[in-house]
Amino acid sequence: YLFSDLRQNINDVAQIDIVSGKDQVSIKLQNNDWQVSEKNNYIADLVKVKDTIFGIANMTKVEAKTKKAENYAKLGLDDPNQEKATSKLVALSNVKGEKLTEVIMGNTRPGTDSQYIRPANDPQAWLAKPALNVDLLAINWLDKRLFHISKDRIKNLVITQNDGKKLVITKESADSGDHSVKDFPEGKTLKARFEPRTIATVLENFSLEDVRTKDAIDFESAPVVKAEYQTFNGLNISALLLEKDGLHYAKFSASSDSVDSDSVASDSIEVEANVVKDEAKSLNEKLSPWVYVIPKDKYDLMTKKMTDLIKTEEKKSAHAPH
């Protein structure tokens, strides 16, 4: 192994710093969570963090390469601190900020799982494996997962436009039936039969694209849509939604109220209520400090209007009699 010292101290790693030219990103272990410094200490993707630390620790030598500085550039191992660097300097540090390992990452060898690297304090370059794609973009280090709330839990959802017009979708029973539009205009037809159900799926596998602090986006002076979701077991999710400069923003809050007695066995109501109360508290702790940039398809489902659901009637062309 190239970094046997790191393997012995791998549990001491508390910070990852990546530098290439003017770009840099830092991921730090704080309060038992890995956080992305450049994203206001938002939670980092733990899998990516572990893959980076263990990927470096598990690097093995394939072949010794050059020791001459003038040949580094050919391998993508130029000085990572110069303005137009192609290499990346990855530093792993402990909680005191002491460097445990510093490695310069260069080009990968095409068609292989190997990469040119050089320990920062050693002129010897190596072809090593496994190859490691170390990301410089802070946005790509974010834990993108937010929550998953199944459509089958959704009892009511209300989408209120800025002008006060509402779209209400309901489901009568947790165990049977499908979602339907309340007060759908008489004589009109749904554009798509399963559209109410599709709208109710929006909170499933919900992920972010980017994140801002809660005060970074002004929801007060802009036309905002409000979407409210109520589950059969008493969880409520509320979202304020705003489109600005081509991005789609959402601010979430969660609460809990009484459990639908028809959806839960009577002897389980109190237990279920406590479970949902904890779920709402956990969601609020995670969501309330932030405004999220969300995918456009999710935003579109969360801001639907009644008119979006009504099938437009084709006008029959009138032909004069011969």
N, C-alpha and C positions, 0 to 999 in steps of 0.2 A: 504493500500500500504506500502511496505517495505521502499521505498525511497521517502516519501512525500515531503521532502525538494527539491529533484531533480525535481519533477514535477512542483514545483513553479518557479524553475530557469532553466527550460529545454532549453530556448532560449539562455542561457549564455554559454552552452557547446561549447567549441572551440577546444577541443583536446581529443582524445581517446588514452590511453596507455594500452597495454596488455603485461603482463610479465608472463612467465612460465619457471623457471630455467634460462638457458642461452639465451633463445629465447625471443624476444620482437618485437613489431611493434607499430609504432605511426602514427596516422592519425590526421592531424591538419587543422584547417580552416584558410586559408591564401588567401588574395585577393579575397574573396567571393567564393573560391573553397576549397573543402576538398581535401587534398593531402596526399600521402603516403610517409613519410619521408625516409623510407628504399629503396624507388624506385625513388630517386632524385626528390622528390616532384611531381611525376606524379599524375594526377587527380584520385581521389578515386571514388569507386562505391557509389553514393549518396544513393541508396536504402539500401545498406548494412550498411552505416553509420547511417541512420535514424532507421533502424530495431534494431541496437545495442542500440542506445540511448533510444529510446522509449520502447524497450524490457525491459531494466533495470528499467526505470521509471514506467512501468506498472506491475512490479512484485508484486504479492500478496502472503501472507503467506498461506500455506496449513497446515503445522504442525511444531511445535517447535521440534527440535532435540537436540543434545548434546551441553553442554557447556564445555566439557572436551577436552583439547588439544590432549590427547592420543587417542581419538576416531575420530579425524578429518580425518585421513588417510582412514578409512573405507568408508567415504563419498566422498573421492576424494578432501578433503579440507585441505590437507597437506600444509606446508609452500610453497607458490609459488616462493619464492626466493631461495629455495634449488636447487641443481644442477639437480636432477632427479624428479622434481616436476610433479605431475599429475594435480594439480589445476592451475587456471589462475587468476591472479590479473588484474582486469579491473578498471582503474582510468579515471574518466571523470573530466576535468578541464575547467576553464574559460580562457579567453584570457590573463589574467595575470599569468596563471600557477597555480592558486589556485584550490585545489582539491574540487570538488562539491560532488563527490561520489566515494568511493572505495569499490569494492565488490570482494570477492574471490568466483570463480565459481568452483563447483565440479561436481560429477557424475550426470547424469540424471537417474531418476527412470524408469526402463524398462517398456514399454507399457503405459507410461503416458506422459503428456506434462509438467512434473514437474522436478525440479532439486534441488540438494543440494547447498545452497549458505551460505555465511557468510559475513556480513559487516566487512570490514577490521579492524575497531576499536571496535569490539564487539565480545565477546567469544561465543555468542549464534548463533548456526547454525540452519538453517531453510530448510525445504522442501518448495520450492516456485514455482510459475508458472507465466508466461510461461517459459518453458525451452529455453535456449539461446545458440546457437552454435557460440561461439566467436572464430574467426579464428586467428591463430598465424602467418600464412604465408602471408608475404607482397604481394606476387604475386596475392593472392586471394582477395585482397582489391582494385585492380586496376579496373578502369572503362574500360572494355574490348571493348566497342563499338568504332569503328573508323568512319565509314561512310557507306552510302548506295547509290549506283549509279546504277539505273536500267539498265538492258541490252538493253532496248528499247531506251535509250538515246545514246548508243554507236554507233557512225557513223564509226569510224575507230579505229583499234587497231594494233599496230606494236610491235612485240617481236623481239628484236635484240640480237643474241647470241654473245658471246665473240669473235667469229671468224668472225663476221660481217654478218652472214646469217640471213635472216629475214623471219618471218611469218607475213603476213598481212591479216587481216580479216576486211571486210567492210559490210555496210548495206546501200542500196541505198536511202531508205526513212525512215523517223521517223515513218510514219503511216502504212507502209505496207512492205511486203517482209521479208526475213530472212537474217541472217548473212551468208556470204560466204567467201571462201578462195580465195584471189587474186593470180593469176598466178599458180593455181593448175596444177600439171604436167598432160599433155595430156595423155589419155589412162590409167590413174590411177584412183582408186576408194577410196573414203573416208572410213576409218576404221569404223567410226560411223557417220551416216547421220547428226545428230544434234550436232556434236562436235564443229563446229564454234560457234553456239549459246551458247553452254555450256561454251566455253572459254570467251564469251562476258558477261556471268553472274558473273564473278569473283569478281567484285567490289560491288556486292549486299551483304548486311548484313556483311560487312567486320569487323572482330574483331581481336584483338591482343591476343597473348598468354603471352608475356612478353615485356618488354621495356628496352632500353638502351639509354644513352645520345648519341647525333649524332656523337661524336668523338670517341666513345668507340669501334666501329667496323671499321676496315680499308677496305674501298671499292676500294682503289686506286691500291693496289698491288695484288689483287686477281681476278680470272676470274668472271666477273660480267655480268649478263643478264639485259638488259634494256627493260621495258615494257611501252608503251605509249598508252594512251586512249584519244580519242577525241570525244566529244559529239556533237549532232546536234545543241545544243544551246550555243556552244562555250567554254565549260569547258574542260580543259586538265588536265589529271592526268598522272604524270610520276613516275615510280618506278625503283630504282636500286635494284637488287636481288642477294643474295649471300647465298650459303650454306657453313656452317663452323661448324665443331665439332658436326655434327648431328642436328644443329639448322638451321632454315630458316629465313633469315633476309631480311627486306625491308626498304628502305629509300624513302619517298614520297615527291613530290612537286606538286603544283597545279598552274595553270595559266588560263587566259581567253583570247579569241580572238573573232572575229566577229561571230555573230549568223548566222546559215544556214538559208537564207531567205526563202527557200522552206518549212522549218519546223515550222515557226512562222508567224502569220499574220503580214502584213506590218506595221500596226499601233501599233504593240506591240514590234517591234524589239528593240527599245531603252530601253523600260522597262525591257525586257528580258535580254538585255546586262548588265544592271545595277545589276539585280538580280544575274546573273552568276558571275559578277565581285566581288560582295560581297561574293558569295559562295566560290570562289577561295581564296579570302583573308582570310576568316574564316578557310578554310581547311589548308592553309599554316601556319597560326598562331598556329593551333593545332598540325600539323604533322611535321613541319620543324625542331623543336628542338630535334627530337627523331629518333632512329632506332628501328624498331619493330621486335620482333620475331613473325612470322605469322604461321598459321596452314599449315601443309605439303600439304593438298589438294589445298589450295589457291596458294601456291608456285608452285606446279606442273602445274596448269592452266596458271600461269603467265610466265612460262618459256618453254612453248610448242615449239617444232620444227616442221617444215613441215613434216619431216620423221615420227613424232609421229602420224600424221593424215592419212598416206597412208596405205591402206590395203595391207598386204603382200600376194603375190600370192602363192598359194600352188603348189609345184612342183609335176607334174604328174610322177608317177613311171613308168619307161620303162620296160616292160616285153618282154623277147625274145620270138619270135614265136615258137610254138611247131613244 
